[in-house]
Each structure stands twice: as C-alpha cells, then as structure tokens.
C-alpha cells in the first residue's frame, strides 16, 4: 500500500523512513507525533483553564 509524503505529497512505500523524492525524515509523521503540537495544545489548554477558572 502506498502513502503520500507529508512534505512533498508524492507517493512512497508505507514502511519508508526517508522520502526518496524530497529527503524528509519520517514522511508519514502524524500530527500528534510532533512535540511542538503537544506542547502548543498543552499551553493553550492551560491558558483556557486560567481564564475560565475565575
């Protein structure tokens, strides 16, 4: 089964670690595997809790 690279959108094998077209590492990266996404949502939820706790 073929997937598409998250960076260049070209078809790649499902078990590929590096995209052969653009060189992106982990081209099948999911949104929640990025630490910046998790940290960003954690800060956002914390701010909402502070605002609505009053």
N, C-alpha and C positions, 0 to 999 in steps of 0.2 A: 504494500500500500504506500502510495506517495503522499507526502505532506508538502506544505509550502513554507519556505523560509520566512521568518517574521521580518527580516530586514529587506530582502530584495524580491520576495514573493515568487521566486522561481521554484519549480518542483524539485524535491530532494527525497532521498530514502528516509524512512521513518527512524532508523537507527543511526543516522548521521550525527556526528558530534560537531563537525565544522562544515559550513555550507561550501560546496565546491565552486560556486559561482561568485560569491562576494567575500568569503572567508570569515563570516560571522561565527563565533563560538556558540554552541548550544542553540542552533537555529529554531528549535521547537520550543523555545523558552515560553513558559506560561506567565501570565500577568503576576500571579502571586509568588512566583519564584524569584522575583526581583526584590531585594531587601529595601530598596528605596520606596517601593509601593507599600510594603508593610509598614515601614516607619512613617510614611506620609499619612496613611489611614489611621495609624495609632495616634499621631499628633492631632489629626482632625477630630477624632472621636473624643480625645481628652479635652480639646478646646470646647467642643459642644457640651461636654459634661460640666465644665466650669461655667459656661454661660447659662445653662438651664438649671443649674443647681441652686441658684439664688432665689 
